[in-house]
Amino acid sequence: LVPSFPPVGQRIRLLATRFSVTCAVLSPSEELYCWGENSGGYLGVGTNPGFNPEFASVTTPTRISGFPSGQTIASLTLGFWYGCAKLSPSGSLSCWGRTEWSDTTYPPSQAPHEVPNFPPPGTTIQEVVTPGDTEACARVAPTNQVFCWSKATGGLDSAPLPMTAPAIVPDTSVALLSSSGLSRVCAQLVPSGSIGCWWTNKIVQRVQPVLPAGATVERMRVSGGSNVSSTHVCYVASSNAIYCWGDNSNGELGLGPGAPFAVSTPTPIPSFPPAGQRPELQDACTILRPSNRIYCWGRNSWGVAGVGTNVPVLSPTEVLPPP
């Protein structure tokens, strides 16, 4: 845990991690705090220190301001250089990111700004993901359509990029949406229930979920790169079990010592989570409810797992308390 965080009287209500950034929404204050890499103004703290690691790191939790008055963060997602928060009760979307990709319509900024004219009338945002360097995608109800937009020159190119306003990704009707930070998006497709993963708007993999009797897929997490072999996917069943498949070369699937380097079918993480705990998956970690304890596993570059080492962590391991 970050020393002296959360403050006394506060608890972590939402936690988001991606690459070298972590953000947390506290309760009851409903404040957003972030820390980690701030290259090009990525963190949303309102400054752009450039790209010198000596100056571009925010090493302690720092409050992010700029959200509309009276709004709270209902969900939070972080991409490689981009972050978005769905607000409540308005249902609007506020985003921020590196400024060199800004344009006059949807400028990634050094502080949160509202995405205008979204979601479309008569719809509500259900999920938001931030694949790639500057792409963002959102699923809306009741249509279950996926909208994406980008300032990049590649990625989810359902329309010529840059897409400076949210555009429908064709032929998508989904129940769940998730992404990696490298332009890979996966979704549970309707009505088949299968999980499809696509890259530049082409489905490249379909997997039928493995579930206990009577269970359903409740949450999904995608991590890794632009091809099937370097990607791994995990989902939480309604039974609270976690199932993963894909690349396991550095313990990404949490299956423990001796597990294969790659797994082609959804496989449960053994003996995790503990009984009575509900996991909320993030990029490299999960927070358990109601205990509020954090467990991490996988590659552990730069010690991001918080377990006291920077070597791969093969099984879910609890984050160390401050010294």
WOTA-V345557 format. One record per residue. PSI is psi in degrees with one decimal (* if undefined). OMEGA is omega in whole degrees, 0 to 359 (999 if undefined). NEAR is the number of other ideal C-beta (glycine too) atoms within 12 Angstrom. Layout:
PSI:OMEGA:NEAR
PSI:OMEGA:NEAR
This chain:
150.3:176:25
128.3:182:26
134.8:177:15
25.6:179:13
132.5:1:28
161.1:179:27
160.7:178:19
133.8:180:9
-5.0:179:9
153.6:172:21
158.6:178:24
114.0:179:37
-38.7:177:27
141.7:178:33
132.6:177:45
133.6:176:43
144.9:175:38
119.7:181:39
-112.9:187:31
27.3:181:29
141.8:173:44
139.2:176:42
148.6:180:44
136.6:172:39
128.4:183:34
156.7:174:29
137.6:14:20
2.5:185:14
-24.8:183:20
27.0:177:27
148.1:177:27
128.8:176:43
139.3:178:36
156.1:175:44
159.2:182:29
-145.8:184:33
134.3:179:35
27.8:181:36
129.4:177:30
15.0:180:31
21.2:185:35
-38.2:190:47
-25.4:184:44
16.7:181:45
-0.2:175:34
7.6:179:23
154.8:176:22
96.5:184:27
6.8:184:23
-145.0:187:19
15.8:175:19
117.5:183:13
-26.8:181:16
-30.2:184:11
-13.6:188:17
11.7:179:24
132.5:172:24
105.6:194:30
-5.9:177:20
152.5:180:17
127.1:183:30
133.5:184:26
136.3:177:29
121.8:181:38
175.6:178:19
0.9:177:25
150.1:181:32
146.4:179:20
140.3:177:10
0.7:181:11
144.2:173:22
161.9:182:28
116.7:180:39
-33.4:176:28
158.2:187:34
133.6:178:45
143.7:181:44
135.8:174:44
-163.7:183:45
-45.5:179:36
27.1:195:40
143.4:175:49
151.4:178:49
147.9:177:45
127.8:172:43
131.4:186:38
152.7:177:34
140.4:10:23
1.2:187:13
-28.9:185:23
6.6:181:29
175.6:184:30
129.0:175:43
134.1:183:41
163.3:178:47
164.5:180:48
-170.3:181:45
139.0:192:34
-16.7:185:29
-11.3:177:22
13.7:186:33
153.4:171:25
-178.5:188:21
-16.2:184:10
-49.5:181:18
72.6:186:34
113.9:166:27
132.1:188:41
171.4:180:33
0.0:176:29
157.5:182:29
139.8:175:37
149.8:183:29
135.0:173:26
115.8:187:36
150.0:173:18
34.9:179:17
134.7:8:34
167.1:179:31
154.5:178:21
139.3:178:10
1.8:179:11
162.6:176:22
146.1:178:27
128.0:178:35
-44.2:180:29
150.0:177:37
135.3:176:44
156.7:182:47
77.2:178:49
154.3:174:49
-171.0:182:39
-43.7:186:32
5.9:179:42
153.7:170:51
144.6:178:54
149.9:179:50
140.9:172:46
135.3:180:40
150.0:175:32
153.7:6:23
2.9:186:15
-20.2:184:22
21.9:177:27
155.4:178:33
129.3:175:46
138.6:176:39
154.6:174:46
159.2:188:42
154.3:170:41
4.0:182:34
177.8:178:34
8.9:177:17
-178.3:177:22
-134.4:186:40
78.8:192:43
59.5:173:25
-18.9:173:27
158.3:179:20
129.6:180:15
150.0:7:27
140.5:172:30
104.3:186:31
2.8:173:28
150.4:181:23
129.0:180:35
145.7:182:29
131.8:169:28
120.4:188:39
150.1:173:18
33.3:175:18
129.4:169:33
109.2:194:25
157.2:178:39
-29.2:178:32
149.4:183:36
135.0:178:46
162.0:181:42
159.2:166:48
179.8:177:43
7.7:185:40
50.0:172:31
18.5:173:41
129.0:178:45
137.0:175:50
149.4:182:45
149.6:170:43
118.3:188:37
148.6:178:31
134.4:6:23
4.9:189:10
-28.6:184:17
-6.5:179:22
160.6:177:23
119.0:179:39
138.3:178:37
136.5:181:39
157.8:181:38
124.7:188:31
47.4:171:27
16.4:178:32
122.2:178:21
123.4:183:25
-5.2:182:20
137.5:172:29
133.7:180:20
133.7:176:35
124.0:183:19
143.8:170:35
128.3:185:25
148.9:169:24
158.4:181:17
127.5:177:9
-3.4:182:8
159.8:178:20
164.1:174:21
125.7:183:36
-31.9:181:26
147.8:184:29
149.3:178:40
132.6:178:45
134.1:177:49
155.8:174:39
-156.7:194:40
-154.0:191:25
-3.7:179:27
163.6:187:19
-39.6:187:28
-23.5:182:20
12.9:182:24
145.4:169:40
148.4:185:49
137.1:174:45
147.3:173:49
154.7:176:43
126.8:175:37
162.2:178:29
-13.3:174:20
-2.8:183:23
-2.6:175:29
148.4:178:34
127.3:179:43
137.3:181:40
154.4:171:48
163.9:179:40
-148.3:183:41
129.9:180:32
25.4:186:36
-21.7:178:23
32.1:178:29
20.1:184:33
-26.4:183:43
-8.5:178:43
23.2:186:45
-5.0:175:36
174.8:180:23
144.4:177:14
-2.4:179:11
153.2:179:27
159.8:179:21
-18.8:178:20
142.5:180:23
130.0:188:29
-11.9:180:22
149.4:179:19
127.9:185:31
131.9:183:29
141.9:171:31
124.1:186:38
135.9:170:21
34.8:179:16
139.1:0:31
170.6:176:32
156.1:181:20
138.2:178:12
2.7:181:11
138.6:180:26
118.5:183:25
140.6:172:39
99.9:188:33
138.5:169:44
-164.6:188:41
-50.6:182:42
2.0:187:45
167.4:170:37
141.5:172:41
133.9:182:33
136.2:175:30
141.0:9:23
5.5:186:14
-21.7:183:20
23.0:177:25
146.7:185:29
130.6:177:37
141.5:180:35
158.5:175:41
167.7:176:44
-153.1:190:42
-40.8:176:30
34.8:175:27
137.4:179:19
22.0:177:19
24.1:186:19
-20.1:180:31
-16.7:176:37
29.2:183:30
11.1:175:28
3.7:178:17
173.8:173:18
27.2:176:16
160.3:182:19
140.7:178:29
113.4:192:34
-17.9:180:30
155.7:176:30
125.7:185:38
134.5:184:29
137.5:178:27
136.3:183:33
144.9:174:20
162.5:177:15
150.3:181:11
*:999:6
